[in-house]
Amino acid sequence: MELEDNNKSATCASNEEQRVSFPQVTVVVTRWTLDFLFVSLCRYFKEDKLDEFNDTLSNYEAISQSPPLKEATDDEKIRICAFLARVMHGKQLDVMFEEDKRVIPLMSAAKIWSDLEDTVADKSLFKNVTVLLLVQSVAVCLEKGQRSSAYSALKWFEENHAFPKSLRVQLSAVVTERETYHPLLVTFSFSRLRETIQSYLDEYLEKNPSDYLLKEATKVAQSQQNAEDLEDEETLESTRTEMSNDSTDDTKKKKNTGRVRTKRKLLSTKITDVWKPDSCKKAVVSIRRISDHELLKMSSEKSFNTSKMEKTRKARRKWTKNLDQKLKDGVKRHGKGNWSRILLDHDFGGRTGTMLKDRWRILLKAREVS
């Protein structure tokens, strides 16, 4: 019966694959990926991480132009990404987004913002962003000491956008006087521009959810983190047990220090054991001259026994308080993550950088470090 059920499931899955072509699946996955990148761009804009924003934008642009999508691209989100890119570079007058070199990034952003009016539910917010783009286009030019560019920006807005005459008069006076810290520029600041745009993005993402892939990836990452936490707890408990046993052994040794042993074994009863490095503490001195044949025989036996000993002796190496302190000193000096540098400073008994990282994570769990 169970075999029949499995066959039915396999048949159903095969029928589903026949009804849906692989190119269709590819389009869905590509859209999910673009949505994830779009959310990432909004996040990096909010956190003002320019390098991460640029890297993600490059990926978004490449995927949005991929053959699987063809005409199915979301032009609205592409325009928003282009708008955010211009605002992120708003204070860099040497960055060009238009063929006309007179158009600085914020002026180019104003052109795209006009096309996004239908995506803004709050019309007052749309108007505020428009005014902020105008004021900051002038302000950035004045900050860079380029008064002629400020005049050019003001004239460009007059020709391409409608805004109150009083505002134009005020900005003209600011440019003439070169008042970089004029109350108008302080009130309509660049930080306020970014905050207002962030409000728009929050509202847009609420109406247009784009976080399906993000949520699924978060679930997987959380599951993996829980598994790692469980493993760390088990390792921590094992370490505590080992340290407790070591402490008990040290106590017993201290108690037995004053006792006199009645029997003391100076040498092994087996003659051949004398040549083994772990059979006695002192080197064995031969009274007579050893022949070449005997020396070769002893070297071969020693090599064989040593290799055998190394193969069988793979006991787990314990972390001592001294090693933990060396690890803490290394992190304090080089920073967390620079395990290879820390290994150069101290002797960790043949441990690798990965072992140092795992031990540091255990110390974090035990709250011995922060």
Summary of the structure (lengths in Angstrom):
residues: 370
radius of gyration: 36.1
end to end distance: 57.3
largest distance: 114.1
contacts: 893
relative contact order: 0.05
helix: 71%
strand: 0%
